[in-house]
Amino acid sequence: MLVSIVLYFASLRMFPSSQSPNPLIFRLITLCAFATLGMLVLLRKVLVANPSEALRSRPDDSAALAKWKSRQLITWALGESIAIYGLLLHFLGFSTVQVVPFFLAGALLIVIFPPSLP
């Protein structure tokens, strides 16, 4: 997923935007990014913790492992979606300086929440 974020960032140079930016759109997408961040943290605490507890007590529980894997993937997808918001903003006419924080936040969230079995 980190590779895809790097590819999204590389596409900024390959596909320049000719749109004129609308500050209201920037604020709305930034608000969506913060909501996604909040949802990621909440889901991480609620959804990933339950299978982790089950795996601590029964490491051979395949159902709990499957739940843990899928919920881990969901948290990474939410992190990557923040980078996609940055890509969207670029195509809506915003400068690289304005969209780089979205890419950095998406990559940082994926790095901060690595998969770690209990």
Buried (B, 14 or more C-beta within 10 A) or exposed (E): BBEEBEEBBEEBEEEEBEEEBEEEBBEEBBEBBEEBBEBBBEBBEEBBEBBBEBBEEEEEBEEBBEBBEEBBEBBBEBBBBBBBBBBBBBBBBBEEEBBBBBBBBBBBBBEEBEEEEE
